[in-house]
């Protein structure tokens, strides 16, 4: 939505705040109105319906924020389509979370940062843009393959919100393409010329978390022999992709939340506070809502990262897309391995559709690549694929059947599976984690727990 077409209503009992904010918004090209009492809200909205509301949380000497929450509930009941941004000088995490639960789109503390406030407003107004308005070209989305209705619906939302600065949470099982979607969102945004920085939070140890994300000065700790730029600094102006955010320990969740809220950080060993401007795209295969209920994931961080939530369906729920994806991967590998004559037979495509692929798109891609490497004929038949396919259910890797009930404990089976996967990938922990559906940190924990050497 263009600034000159957006009208913003300010509800605050402090006239100085209203005047200051109206001046800021007018310079940014918005039309504004302000009222000092919630009782005047309906009259003001009857004159001009706002596209966004900035709502103070306290209108008397009470600083609990309850008055603002009541007004928010009234607005949600009558005008749920209008985004509301809460404002207070008495900001608390609990108040922010409660406001987000009731439908507020964001929460800012007074005194506010002008640049951050304007960016928040622009993002929320951009999200109000009707779906039939023109959008940028589909740069970044052209290599995403699929025709499944549920998948296309997710993709349509992703395309629509890409030009905004909205934080995005991508949910889905391992191998469903969360990183590919995150990258596509970045390259269709206004930040496409700036860096897209990937961070695998599951693969960073707690001791290195701050150094990896925020950087460090030389001599900040024992092994800091040179200055290091953190991932947030590298992503400044662009987007940062926080993969496996569900694996982040609680102490590090607090540190991450501070950066996302305040847009500032300090490198280890430095007293200098640096500002950062980057879009945050997160992903996980975990149920964050359940983790919040269990107390293993911070509720305030959860609401901070999921302004927009996108869920990628597993491949077993979109079987019609399996032949399309197989042809897409085959075309890539035909070029890479100079095998232009290769093609999938109708029988091979039919067989592929019947598989559940618990490893999702990643597993299908690996199967097609193995087939291209091994095949000596032009046509890939069902038998060729079946010979190379290693099902993840019903059998252990290597084709050996599962032991009879009572012959082995789950722990013994887990140890054996880890050992076989390590051997298969020559100790490559990244590939082992992918095949087992675990994070790198989870694999390391199991290796330590069971005393398994890397080369086994």
C-alpha positions as CSV (number, residue, x, y, z in Angstrom):
1,X,0.0,0.0,0.0
2,X,1.4,3.4,-0.9
3,X,2.0,5.9,1.9
4,X,-0.1,8.6,0.3
5,X,-3.1,6.2,0.3
6,X,-2.8,5.0,3.9
7,X,-4.6,6.7,6.8
8,X,-3.3,6.0,10.4
9,X,-5.1,6.7,13.6
10,X,-3.1,7.4,16.8
11,X,-4.8,6.7,20.1
12,X,-2.8,8.2,23.0
13,X,-3.6,10.4,26.0
14,X,-0.3,12.3,25.7
15,X,-0.9,15.2,23.2
16,X,2.9,15.6,22.8
17,X,3.2,12.0,21.6
18,X,0.3,12.6,19.1
19,X,1.9,15.7,17.7
20,X,5.3,14.2,17.4
21,X,4.0,11.0,15.8
22,X,1.8,12.9,13.4
23,X,4.7,15.0,12.2
24,X,6.8,11.9,11.7
25,X,4.1,10.1,9.7
26,X,3.3,13.2,7.7
27,X,6.9,13.4,6.6
28,X,6.7,9.8,5.5
29,X,3.7,10.5,3.4
30,X,0.8,9.2,5.5
31,X,-2.4,10.9,6.4
32,X,-3.2,10.8,10.1
33,X,-5.7,11.5,12.8
34,X,-5.3,11.4,16.6
35,X,-7.5,11.1,19.6
36,X,-6.7,11.2,23.3
37,X,-9.5,9.1,24.7
38,X,-10.7,5.6,23.6
39,X,-14.3,6.8,23.9
40,X,-13.7,8.9,20.8
41,X,-12.5,6.0,18.7
42,X,-15.7,5.1,16.9
43,X,-16.4,8.7,16.0
44,X,-12.9,9.2,14.6
45,X,-13.2,5.9,12.6
46,X,-16.6,6.9,11.3
47,X,-15.0,10.0,9.7
48,X,-12.2,8.1,8.0
49,X,-11.6,4.4,8.5
50,X,-7.9,3.9,9.2
51,X,-5.6,1.4,7.5
52,X,-3.6,1.0,10.7
53,X,-4.0,2.0,14.4
54,X,-1.2,3.0,16.8
55,X,-2.7,2.3,20.3
56,X,-1.3,3.4,23.6
57,X,-1.8,0.9,26.5
58,X,-2.5,3.3,29.4
59,X,-4.9,6.2,29.6
60,X,-4.8,6.9,33.4
61,X,-2.2,6.7,36.1
62,X,-2.6,2.9,35.9
63,X,0.4,1.4,34.1
64,X,-0.8,-2.2,33.9
65,X,-1.8,-1.9,30.2
66,X,-5.2,-3.4,30.9
67,X,-7.0,-0.4,29.4
68,X,-5.2,-0.8,26.1
69,X,-5.9,-4.5,26.0
70,X,-9.6,-3.8,26.5
71,X,-9.6,-1.3,23.6
72,X,-7.7,-3.8,21.5
73,X,-10.4,-6.4,22.1
74,X,-13.0,-3.9,21.0
75,X,-11.1,-3.2,17.8
76,X,-10.7,-6.9,17.1
77,X,-14.4,-7.6,17.6
78,X,-15.5,-4.8,15.2
79,X,-12.5,-4.3,12.8
80,X,-10.3,-7.4,12.8
81,X,-8.9,-6.5,9.4
82,X,-7.2,-3.3,10.7
83,X,-3.7,-4.0,12.0
84,X,-3.0,-2.6,15.5
85,X,0.4,-1.7,16.9
86,X,0.6,-1.4,20.7
87,X,2.7,1.4,22.3
88,X,3.7,1.9,25.9
89,X,6.4,3.4,28.1
90,X,5.9,0.6,30.6
91,X,6.8,-2.3,28.3
92,X,6.9,-5.8,29.7
93,X,7.4,-9.1,27.9
94,X,4.1,-10.5,29.4
95,X,2.1,-7.5,28.2
96,X,3.6,-7.8,24.7
97,X,2.7,-11.5,24.4
98,X,-0.8,-10.9,25.8
99,X,-1.4,-8.2,23.2
100,X,-0.1,-10.4,20.4
101,X,-2.4,-13.2,21.5
102,X,-5.4,-10.8,21.4
103,X,-4.6,-9.9,17.8
104,X,-2.1,-7.0,17.9
105,X,0.4,-7.1,15.0
106,X,3.4,-5.6,16.8
107,X,4.5,-3.9,20.0
108,X,6.8,-0.9,20.4
109,X,8.2,0.7,23.5
110,X,8.4,4.5,24.1
111,X,10.6,6.3,23.3
112,X,10.5,4.7,19.9
113,X,13.1,4.6,17.2
114,X,11.7,6.5,14.2
115,X,13.3,4.3,11.5
116,X,12.1,1.1,13.2
117,X,8.6,2.4,13.7
118,X,8.3,3.5,10.0
119,X,9.6,0.1,8.9
120,X,7.0,-1.7,11.1
121,X,4.2,0.5,9.7
122,X,5.3,-0.1,6.1
123,X,5.5,-3.8,6.6
124,X,2.0,-4.1,8.1
125,X,0.5,-1.9,5.4
126,X,2.2,-3.8,2.6
127,X,0.6,-7.0,4.0
128,X,-2.8,-5.3,3.6
129,X,-2.2,-5.0,-0.2
130,X,-5.0,-6.8,-2.1
131,X,-3.9,-10.0,-3.8
132,X,-4.8,-8.7,-7.3
133,X,-2.4,-5.8,-7.1
134,X,0.7,-6.2,-9.3
135,X,3.7,-7.8,-7.6
136,X,7.3,-8.0,-8.6
137,X,8.5,-10.7,-11.0
138,X,8.8,-14.2,-9.7
139,X,12.5,-14.1,-9.3
140,X,13.5,-16.9,-6.9
141,X,10.3,-18.9,-7.3
142,X,10.7,-20.2,-10.8
143,X,12.7,-23.2,-9.7
144,X,10.1,-24.3,-7.1
145,X,8.1,-27.1,-8.6
146,X,4.6,-28.3,-7.7
147,X,0.9,-28.3,-8.6
148,X,-0.6,-29.6,-5.4
149,X,-3.4,-27.2,-4.3
150,X,-2.3,-26.9,-0.7
151,X,1.3,-26.4,-1.8
152,X,0.3,-23.7,-4.3
153,X,-1.7,-21.9,-1.7
154,X,1.4,-21.7,0.6
155,X,3.4,-20.6,-2.4
156,X,0.9,-17.8,-3.3
157,X,1.1,-16.4,0.2
158,X,4.9,-16.5,0.1
159,X,4.9,-14.6,-3.1
160,X,2.5,-12.0,-1.8
161,X,4.4,-11.3,1.4
162,X,7.9,-11.4,-0.2
163,X,8.1,-7.7,-1.1
164,X,7.4,-6.8,2.6
165,X,9.7,-6.9,5.6
166,X,7.4,-9.2,7.5
167,X,9.1,-11.8,9.7
168,X,8.3,-15.3,8.4
169,X,8.2,-18.7,10.1
170,X,8.4,-21.7,7.8
171,X,7.2,-25.0,9.2
172,X,7.6,-28.4,7.7
173,X,9.3,-31.8,8.0
174,X,13.0,-32.2,7.2
175,X,13.5,-32.2,3.4
176,X,10.4,-30.3,2.4
177,X,12.3,-27.4,1.0
178,X,12.1,-24.8,3.8
179,X,15.5,-23.2,2.9
180,X,14.6,-23.1,-0.8
181,X,11.4,-21.2,0.0
182,X,13.2,-18.8,2.3
183,X,15.7,-18.0,-0.4
184,X,12.9,-17.4,-2.9
185,X,11.2,-15.0,-0.5
186,X,14.4,-13.0,-0.1
187,X,15.1,-12.8,-3.9
188,X,11.6,-11.5,-4.6
189,X,11.9,-8.8,-1.9
190,X,13.3,-5.3,-2.0
191,X,16.4,-6.7,-0.3
192,X,17.3,-9.0,-3.1
193,X,20.5,-7.1,-3.9
194,X,21.7,-7.5,-0.3
195,X,23.0,-10.7,1.3
196,X,20.9,-13.8,2.2
197,X,22.7,-15.2,5.2
198,X,22.0,-18.8,6.4
199,X,22.4,-19.9,10.0
200,X,21.9,-23.5,11.1
201,X,21.0,-22.9,14.8
202,X,20.9,-26.6,15.4
203,X,24.6,-26.9,14.4
204,X,26.0,-24.1,16.6
205,X,27.2,-25.1,20.1
206,X,26.0,-22.9,23.0
207,X,29.5,-21.7,23.7
208,X,29.9,-20.4,20.1
209,X,26.4,-19.0,19.7
210,X,27.3,-15.3,20.4
211,X,30.5,-15.4,18.4
212,X,28.7,-16.9,15.4
213,X,25.7,-14.6,15.4
214,X,27.2,-11.3,16.8
215,X,30.9,-11.7,16.0
216,X,33.8,-11.1,18.3
217,X,36.9,-8.9,18.8
218,X,40.4,-10.3,18.8
219,X,41.2,-11.6,22.2
220,X,37.6,-11.7,23.4
221,X,38.2,-15.3,24.5
222,X,41.0,-17.9,24.4
223,X,40.7,-18.9,20.8
224,X,39.8,-15.5,19.4
225,X,43.0,-15.0,17.5
226,X,41.4,-12.6,15.0
227,X,38.4,-10.4,14.7
228,X,35.2,-12.1,13.4
229,X,32.1,-10.6,11.8
230,X,28.9,-12.2,13.0
231,X,26.1,-13.5,10.9
232,X,23.8,-10.5,11.8
233,X,26.4,-8.0,10.7
234,X,26.8,-9.9,7.4
235,X,23.0,-9.9,6.8
236,X,22.7,-6.1,7.4
237,X,20.4,-4.7,4.7
238,X,19.4,-8.2,3.6
239,X,17.8,-11.3,5.1
240,X,18.9,-13.7,7.8
241,X,17.6,-17.3,7.6
242,X,17.5,-18.9,11.1
243,X,17.1,-22.6,10.3
244,X,16.2,-25.2,13.0
245,X,15.2,-22.4,15.4
246,X,13.3,-25.0,17.4
247,X,16.6,-26.5,18.5
248,X,17.9,-23.3,20.1
249,X,18.4,-23.7,23.9
250,X,16.5,-21.3,26.2
251,X,19.5,-19.2,27.2
252,X,20.3,-18.5,23.6
253,X,16.6,-17.8,22.8
254,X,16.9,-14.8,25.2
255,X,19.9,-13.4,23.4
256,X,18.3,-13.8,20.0
257,X,15.1,-12.2,21.2
258,X,16.9,-9.1,22.3
259,X,18.4,-8.6,18.9
260,X,15.1,-9.1,17.1
261,X,13.3,-6.6,19.5
262,X,16.0,-3.9,19.8
263,X,17.7,-4.3,16.4
264,X,21.0,-3.9,18.2
265,X,23.9,-6.2,19.4
266,X,27.4,-6.0,20.7
267,X,30.2,-8.2,19.4
268,X,31.9,-10.3,22.1
269,X,34.7,-8.3,23.6
270,X,33.3,-4.9,22.4
271,X,31.4,-2.2,24.2
272,X,30.2,-0.8,20.9
273,X,26.5,-1.2,20.2
274,X,25.8,-2.0,16.5
275,X,22.5,-1.5,14.8
276,X,21.2,-4.1,12.3
277,X,18.5,-3.9,9.7
278,X,17.7,-7.3,8.3
279,X,14.6,-9.4,7.6
280,X,14.2,-12.5,9.7
281,X,13.1,-15.7,8.1
282,X,13.0,-18.7,10.5
283,X,12.3,-22.4,9.9
284,X,11.8,-25.6,12.0
285,X,10.4,-29.1,11.8
286,X,9.4,-28.8,15.5
287,X,5.9,-28.0,16.9
288,X,6.8,-24.6,18.4
289,X,3.3,-24.2,19.9
290,X,3.7,-27.4,21.8
291,X,7.2,-26.3,22.9
292,X,5.8,-23.0,24.2
293,X,3.2,-24.9,26.2
294,X,6.0,-27.2,27.6
295,X,8.2,-24.2,28.5
296,X,11.0,-25.2,26.1
297,X,10.5,-22.3,23.7
298,X,9.9,-18.7,24.7
299,X,6.4,-17.4,24.0
300,X,7.6,-13.9,23.3
301,X,10.2,-15.1,20.8
302,X,7.5,-17.3,19.2
303,X,5.3,-14.3,18.6
304,X,8.2,-12.2,17.4
305,X,9.2,-14.6,14.6
306,X,5.8,-15.7,13.2
307,X,4.0,-12.6,11.9
308,X,3.6,-14.8,8.8
309,X,3.5,-18.6,9.1
310,X,4.0,-20.8,6.1
311,X,3.6,-24.6,6.3
312,X,5.1,-26.8,3.7
313,X,3.2,-30.2,3.2
314,X,5.3,-33.4,3.3
315,X,5.8,-35.1,-0.1
316,X,3.5,-38.0,0.9
317,X,0.6,-35.5,1.0
318,X,1.3,-34.3,-2.6
319,X,2.0,-37.5,-4.6
320,X,1.0,-35.9,-7.8
321,X,4.0,-33.6,-7.6
322,X,6.5,-36.5,-7.3
323,X,6.8,-37.2,-11.0
324,X,7.1,-33.4,-11.7
325,X,9.9,-33.1,-9.1
326,X,11.6,-36.2,-10.4
327,X,11.7,-34.8,-14.0
328,X,13.0,-31.5,-12.6
329,X,15.8,-33.1,-10.8
330,X,16.6,-35.4,-13.7
331,X,16.9,-32.4,-16.0
332,X,19.5,-30.9,-13.6
333,X,21.5,-34.1,-13.3
334,X,21.4,-34.8,-17.0
335,X,23.2,-31.5,-17.5
336,X,25.6,-31.9,-14.6
337,X,26.7,-35.4,-15.5
338,X,26.4,-35.0,-19.3
339,X,23.7,-37.7,-19.8
340,X,21.2,-36.0,-22.1
341,X,19.7,-39.3,-23.2
342,X,18.3,-40.2,-19.8
343,X,14.5,-40.2,-19.1
344,X,12.1,-41.7,-16.7
345,X,9.8,-44.4,-18.0
346,X,6.0,-44.3,-17.3
347,X,6.5,-47.3,-15.0
348,X,9.2,-45.5,-13.1
349,X,7.0,-42.5,-12.5
350,X,4.1,-44.7,-11.4
351,X,6.4,-46.5,-8.9
352,X,7.7,-43.1,-7.6
353,X,4.2,-41.9,-6.9
354,X,3.5,-45.0,-4.7
355,X,6.5,-44.3,-2.4
356,X,6.0,-42.3,0.8
357,X,9.5,-40.7,0.9
358,X,9.8,-40.0,4.6
359,X,12.9,-37.9,3.8
360,X,10.6,-35.8,1.4
361,X,12.1,-33.8,-1.5
362,X,15.7,-34.3,-0.3
363,X,15.2,-38.1,-0.4
364,X,13.7,-38.1,-3.8
365,X,16.5,-35.9,-5.1
366,X,19.1,-38.2,-3.8
367,X,17.4,-41.2,-5.3
368,X,17.3,-39.6,-8.8
369,X,21.0,-38.5,-8.5
370,X,22.1,-42.1,-7.5
371,X,20.1,-43.5,-10.4
372,X,21.7,-41.1,-12.9
373,X,25.2,-42.1,-11.7
374,X,24.6,-45.8,-11.7
375,X,22.3,-46.3,-14.8
376,X,23.9,-47.7,-17.9
377,X,20.8,-47.2,-20.1
378,X,18.8,-44.3,-21.5
379,X,15.5,-45.1,-19.8
380,X,15.3,-45.2,-16.0
381,X,12.9,-48.0,-15.2
382,X,11.0,-48.8,-11.9
383,X,13.4,-51.7,-11.3
384,X,16.4,-49.4,-11.6
385,X,15.0,-47.0,-8.9
386,X,13.8,-49.8,-6.7
387,X,17.2,-51.4,-6.6
388,X,18.8,-48.1,-5.4
389,X,16.0,-47.1,-3.0
390,X,16.7,-47.5,0.7
391,X,13.3,-47.2,2.4
392,X,13.4,-45.5,5.8
393,X,10.5,-47.5,7.3
394,X,10.3,-51.3,7.8
395,X,14.0,-51.9,7.3
396,X,17.3,-50.8,8.7
397,X,19.8,-49.2,6.3
398,X,21.5,-51.9,4.2
399,X,18.3,-53.8,3.6
400,X,18.4,-56.0,6.8
401,X,15.0,-56.6,8.3
402,X,14.1,-55.2,11.7
403,X,14.8,-57.6,14.6
404,X,11.9,-59.6,16.1
405,X,10.1,-58.1,19.1
406,X,12.1,-58.6,22.3
407,X,15.4,-59.3,20.5
408,X,16.7,-55.7,20.7
409,X,15.9,-52.5,22.6
410,X,15.2,-49.2,20.9
411,X,18.5,-47.9,22.3
412,X,20.4,-50.8,20.7
413,X,18.6,-50.3,17.4
414,X,19.4,-46.5,17.5
415,X,23.1,-47.3,18.1
416,X,23.2,-49.7,15.2
417,X,21.4,-47.3,12.9
418,X,23.8,-44.5,13.8
419,X,26.8,-46.7,13.2
420,X,25.6,-47.9,9.8
421,X,24.7,-44.4,8.7
422,X,28.2,-43.1,9.7
423,X,29.8,-45.9,7.7
424,X,27.6,-45.2,4.7
425,X,28.6,-41.5,4.7
426,X,32.2,-42.0,5.8
427,X,31.6,-40.0,9.0
428,X,30.1,-37.0,7.3
429,X,27.9,-35.6,10.1
430,X,25.8,-33.4,7.9
431,X,24.8,-36.2,5.7
432,X,24.3,-38.5,8.7
433,X,22.0,-35.9,10.2
434,X,20.0,-35.6,7.0
435,X,19.5,-39.3,6.6
436,X,18.5,-39.8,10.2
437,X,16.1,-36.8,10.3
438,X,18.2,-35.2,13.1
439,X,20.1,-32.0,13.6
440,X,23.9,-32.0,13.7
441,X,23.8,-31.2,17.4
442,X,21.5,-34.1,18.0
443,X,23.8,-36.5,16.2
444,X,26.8,-35.2,18.2
445,X,24.8,-35.7,21.5
446,X,24.1,-39.3,20.6
447,X,27.7,-40.0,19.6
448,X,28.8,-38.7,23.0
449,X,26.0,-40.5,24.8
450,X,26.7,-43.9,23.2
451,X,30.5,-43.5,22.9
452,X,30.4,-44.0,19.2
453,X,33.6,-42.8,17.4
454,X,33.1,-40.7,14.2
455,X,34.7,-43.3,12.0
456,X,32.8,-46.5,12.8
